Amino acid sequence: MAIASERIVVQATAQEKKAIVAKAKKLGLPISELMRRGATAYESAEADEELGTLADAARAAADRASASIDDALAFIEASNERIAAMERKAAPKVLAVAAARPRSAARKAA
């Protein structure tokens, strides 16, 4: 860890200074360490707004993806139903062709 060597002067009221000194004492920290930690941990309301905007965009993207998946699954289900109907319709014809085939042709095909 680098040794702190730069000075920053912070203007505070007498009441603010008392509160800062009391908090540093309660936490067992030097005032400068408390101030560094506080400054490092500070997040502005603007950052919260940006995170909220990103979260909204992520939710909208997830909703669109979910809708697309639902559409694809519905299309696949309808397609499977069409295929099953075609197979049911063709089954009697396939059986008729197979029944009409001579036995020797059926053995060769197997």
Secondary structure, DSSP 8 states (H G I E B T S, - for coil): -------------HHHHHHHHHHHHHHT--HHHHHHHHHHH---HHHHHHHHHHHHHHHHHHHHHHHHHHHHHHHHHHHHHHHHHHHHHHHHHHHHHHHHS-HHHHHHH-
